[in-house]
Amino acid sequence: MVYVNGTNKKPETTTARKIKSYLEYGTQVYPLINARGYADDYEFEEDREDLCRQSGADNTLRQTVDVLAPVLGAEVLLEGHCVQGMLAFSALAYDDSTQSTTIHPSREHNLAVSQQEYFSVFPDPLEMRAFSQIDAVARTIRNKVATFREDIVESNKGKVREMLGQYLQVLETQLAGHRTFLKGAEPEFDKCRAAFRNAIAEFERRIVNNRRNRWNTFFNGLNEASDAIVEDDFGDSDAISQRIQREFKTRRTGVEADMLKDTEQAVEVLQQQMLHAVERLLEDIKHVEFQQRVGFTCSGGLDFGKDMVLGYDLGLGDFGSMAFKIGSYAMTGGTIGSAFPIVGTAIGAIAGALVGVVMTVIGFFTRKASKIRKAQVNVLEYLDGEREKALDGVADEASKLVATINKELEIGLLKKVNDMQSALQQPITIFETQITRITRLKNQLEKMPYGTIQAVQY
């Protein structure tokens, strides 16, 4: 682009901005100052020594460059020149072979008159042409014509480099934003896992307390029933044995049902607590994403040229919402399960022990039939011993139950939470890979010789 300014016109920043709006990628600007001057201005020989200095065009050229460079960029500007357009026209519009003007007769009263006035001052058209500096302008234009193809290639390369640079800026901004998002989301995942651990610990405490209470209630009732049976049927060992066993079986059925019910209720509470932890995790991630989106919006968007087409949206929402797409399945079917150790196993062990207790106590009846109370005490002592064994085994039973739940959790809900966090890391790899590739491509373009294009390696 050739920008021509006159010596009587001060350059303005608004003009420079308007010029910039016209420029395409790789376009350069050639500033020219058109010096005005009548024939009388060049009457003396010293007036014809330096066109720029004589007309003050050199100052105007310097001012013009000072205004254009900050707006357009120094690399966009070619070296400027001063030219006396009317003088150059007058010198060129003359045929030496016929010694006559080539100006159209319709302009004989203005352009032709000015030409004759210049001829009256300058010795010949060649000196007029040399002084006008039109040849410097011609050389600049010819030089650009000579490298026209290379300039087009370089212009296109510059356009591609600029687009790649903008693309890199987008990727780097999104990468930084996603890292910030992950940093904010990480504590929420930790809180979810901690909620799982706390829920299981609470479950274990509930199981232990419930079973201890059930065993104590079971043995308290069995003790009272045994006292009554020994007193009622003292001396009849068969009757005592049968009644105590029937009492045990009746109470066993009840306590087994109660323990199973306690376990089911505890599992239901555990399920609700864990699913609530996942729901809270998703809400917290949504909050982190919202804060990140607000921060990105407030920081201002990137301004692309009309030719910059990414082909897909790189908004933060694409990756923030990924948490909910991935996490949604954690809310469906993510239950704790029902593969727990059978409660009746422990009760069955007590049943076997009680049979031995009753058979042993019979020996006291036959040897010490006269002392009912002593027989009752001996029965209670044996029952209390079994009570302690049952209570001592509660913690181990609860631990086995928790171990089963932990195993299901690790391959179920916890795995889904961990998978969700891992999936949120994937965009980091995608961004980093793209940044590496685009940077490599941009570097290869920058290293290519001027005006050439070569195959690139990804």
N, C-alpha and C positions, 0 to 999 in steps of 0.2 A: 504494500500500500504506500502510495506517495502522498505525503501531507505537505501542502503548500501554504505558507503563511506570508503575509506582507510585512514590510518594515514598519508600517504604521498601525499594525494590529498587535496588541499585547496578547500573548498566549494565555489561555485560561484552563484551570483544572477541569472544569465541566466539559470543555472540548476534548481533553485527553480521555476522560471517562467515556465520552461518546465514541471516540475512536476505538477504544478497547472493546466496546460492545459490537463493533463491526468485525473484529478480528476473528479468524478461525485459528485452529491449532497450528502452530508453526509459522504463522504469518509475521513478516517483519515490516517495520515502518521506516520509510525513507523521508526524513524531513528536508524540505527545501524552503529557502527564504527568497521570495521574488523581490528584488531591489528595484525600486522605481527611480527613474531619472530621465530628464529631457536632454536634448542635445546640448543645451547651454551648460548642463552640469558637467559635461566632459570636454569643454572647450579647450582647456589647457592640458598640456602633456602630463603635469603632475596629478590632474584629476583622473587620469586613465592608468595609474600605476596599480591600484588594488581596488577592485570592485567592492569587496566586503567592507573594507575600512572606509572607503570614500562615501558609501551610502549609509553606514551604520548597521548594515545587515549582519555583521559578525556578532554584535551585541544581541540582536533579535534572535539569531540562530542559537546562541548560548542560552538565552532565556527560554526559548522553545524546548531545547533539550532538557533543561532543568525542570520544566513542567511535565514533559512527557515521561521521562525516565522513572520517576517514583510510581507513576500510575501503570505504565505499560511494562516496566522492567527494562533494565539496561540492555539485556540480551536481545530484546526485541528491536531495538533501534539500530539502524545502519548509520554510518558516518554521514552527517548532513552537509549540504552545500548551499552556497548563495548563487543566485542566477539572475541575470537581467533579461527577463523574458521578452520584452519588446525589442531590445537590442538584438537578441539572438534571432528572433523572428525576422527582423529587418535584414540581418546578414544572410540568413538562409533563403529568404525569398528574393533571390537575385541570381540571374543566369549569366555566368561569366562569358559564356560563348557568344551570347547576343548582346552582352552589356546592357541588359534591361531587367526591369523588375518582373517578378512572377505574381505579384499581387493582383487580384481580380479587379477589373476596371470599376466594379461597383464600390470598391473601397478606396478609390483614388483620391478622395477628398479627406480621408482621415489616416488610414494606415500607410498609404503611399506617401502622404505628406510627411509623416513622422520618419519614414525610411529616408526620404531625401534630406531631412534635417540632420539625421545621424551621419549620412554620407558627407555632409558638409563639414563635419567635425573629425571623423575618422578617415585615415588615408585610404583604406580599402575595406571590403567586406570581411577579409580574413582577420584583420585586426579587431574589427567589431565582434566577430565570432569568438575570438580568443578571449577578449575582455569580458564577454557576457558569461563565461564559465559554462556554456551549454555543453561543451565537450566533456567536462567532468561528470555532468549528469548522464551523458550518453555512455561513458565508460562504466559507470555504476550499473546502468540498465543492461548493457551488453554482458557484463560479468554475471549478472543474475540469469540472463538468458542462457549463457554457456553452461550453467549448472542447474538448469531448470528441472531436469529429471531427478537429479540428486536431491534438489531442494524439496521436491514433492515427496520423495521417499522419506527424507529426514523429517518433513512435516508430519507425515503419517506416523512415523516412529515416535515423534514427540507427542502426538495425540494419544497413541497407545500407552506410552510411558506415563502420561498424566492420568489417564484412566486407571492404569494399574496402581498408581500412587494413591488415587482416591479409593480404590477398592481395598488396598492395604490398610488405609486409614479406617475404613468401615470394619474390616476384620479385626484390627487391633483394638478398636473401641469396643466391639462386641466381645472379644476375648477378655478384655479387662473387666467389662461389665459382668460377664458370666462367672469369672473368678470371684468377683465380689459377691455375686448371688450365692455361689457355692459356699463361700466363707460364712455368709449369714445363715445358710441353711444347715450347715454342719452341726451347730449346737442343738438344732431342733431334732435331728436324727439321734443325737446322743441322749436328749431328754426322752425320746420315745423308747429307746432301749432301756434307759433307767426305769421308765414306767413299767416296762415288761418285768424287769427284775423285782421291782417293788411289789408288783401284783402277785408274782409267784411267791415271794417271801410272805406276803399277807395270806395267800392261799395255804401255805404250809402251816403257818401259825393257827389258822382257822381249823384245818384238819386235825392238828395235834390237840387243840383245846376241845374240839367236838368229840373226838374219840376218847379222850381221857374222861370227859364228862359221861359219855355213854357207858364206858367200862365201869366207872364208879357207880353209876345208877344200876347197872346190871348186877354187879356183885353185892351192892347194898340190898337190893331186892332178893337176891338169891340167898344171902345170909339170913335175912329175916324168915324167908320161907323154909330154909333148912332147920332153923331153930324150932319152928313150929312142927315140922315133920318129925324130928327126933323126939320131941316131947310127946307128940300124939301117938307115934308108933314105936315107942321105946320097947326094945325086946324083940321086935319083929324086923330082923335085918333085911329080909327080902322086900317087905313093904317100904321100909325107909329107902332102900336103894332104888326101887322102881319109882317112888314118888319124887325123889330128888332128881332122877334122870328126866322124868316127865316135866318137872318144873324147869330144869335147865333147857330142854328142847323148846318149851313154850317161850321162855324168855330169850333164848338164842334167836328164834325167828324174829322176834320183835326188835332186838338190838341190831340184828343184821339189816333189817329193813330201815331202821333209823340211821345207821351208818351210811347205807347206800344213798338215802335221801340227803343226808348232810353233805356227802361227796358231790352229788349232782348239783346241789345248791351252790356249793363252793366253786365248782367248775363253771357254773353259769355266771357267777359273779366275776370269776377270773376272765371269762370270755368277754364280758361287757367291758371290763377294765382295759383289756388289751385292744379291743376294737375302738374304744374311746381314745386310747393312746394314738392309734393310727389316724383317727379322725382329727385329733388335735395336731398331729404332725402335718397333715395335709393343709389344715387351716393356717398353721404357722408358716409353712412354705409359701402359701398364697400371700400371706402378709409380707414376707421377705421379698417376694417377687413384685408386689405392689410398690413397696418402698424403693426397690431398684428401678422400677419403671418410672416412678415419679422423679427420681434423681437423674435418670437419663434424659427425661423430657426437659427438666429445668436446665440441664447443661447445654441445651440447644442442639439442633440437628446439624447434619452436614449438608453443605450446599453443593449439588452436582450440576454439571452442565446438562443441557437437554439431550445430549447424545449418550449420557451415562445410563445404561440400562443393566441392572444387576440380574434380572431374570427371576429373582425370587426375593421374598421378604426376609430381611435379617433382623427383624425386630426382636426385642428381648422377650416378648410374649411367647414366641415360638418355643423357646427353651424353658422358660419359667413354667408354662402350662404343661410341659412334658411330665412334671411331677405328678400331675393329676391324672394324666392318661395312663401313666405307668402304675400309679398308686391305686387306681380305681379297683383293680382286681384284688387288691389286698383287703378290700372291704367285702368281697363276695366269696363266701366259702372259706374264709380264713378263720375257721374255728379251731378250738383246742383239741377236739376229738373226744373219744370215749374209751380209748384203749388203756384202761387203768388196771392195776393189780386188783384181783377179786377180793372184796372185803371178807367174804366168807372163809377164805383160807385161814386167816388169823383166828376167826371164831372156831373153825373146825379143830384147830390145834388145841384151843382151850377145852373143847368138848372131850377130846381124847384124854386130856389131863384130868378132867373132872371125873371121868369114869374110873381112873386109877385112884382118885381121891376117895370116891365113895366106897370102892372095894377095900381100900386100906382102913377106912373108918369102921367098916363092919367088924374088923378084928377088935376094935375097942368095945363095940357093943357086946360081943360074946365074952370078952374077958372082964369087962367092967360094967355089966348091965345095971348095977345098982347106982351108978353115978351119971345121971342124965346130963347134968350140967357139964361134967367133964367131957362127955361125948360131944356135947354141943360146941364146947370150946375147941376141941380137937378138929371138928368139922370146919369151924370158922378159921382156925389157923391155916388149915390146908387151903381153904378158899382165898384167904388173904394172900397166901403165897402165890397162888395163881393170878390173883389180882395184880400183884406187883410185876409178875412176868408179863402180863398183858399190857400194863402201863409202860413197862420198860420197852416193850416192842413197838409202842405207838410212834416214837420218833423215827425208828427205822422204816416202819410202814410208810410214814409221810415222806421220808427221803426217797424211797423207791417210787412213790407216786409222783413226786416232783421231778425225779430223773426222767420218768416217762414223758411228762409234760414238756420238760426242757428239750427232749429229743424231738418231739413233735413240733415244738416252737422253732427249733433250728432249721428244720426242713420245710416249715410252713410259713407262718406269718413273719417271723424274724428274717427268714431268707428273702421274702418279698420286699421287706423294708430295705435290707441290704442291697438287693438287686435294683431297687428304685434309686438309691443313692449312687450306685455304680453307673446306672444309666444316665444320671444327670452329669456325670463326669465326661461322657462321650463327646459332647460338643467341644470340649477343650482340645481333644485330639484332632477333631475335624478342623477347627480354627487354626491350630498350629501347623497342620499339614498344608492347608491352603496358603497360609502366610509364607511358609517355606517355599512352596512352589511359585507363588506370584513373585516373591523377592528374587528367586533365581531367574525367572523369566525377565524381570525388569533389569537385573544386572547384565544379562546377556544382551539385551537391546542396547543398553548404554555403552557396552564395549564394542559394538559393531562399528566399523569405519563409517565415516560420514557418507550418507547417500547410498548405503548398501543395506541389503537385508539378507539374513542368513537363517538357516534352519535352527530352531531352538531345541534344547534338550530339557525335558521335564524331570 
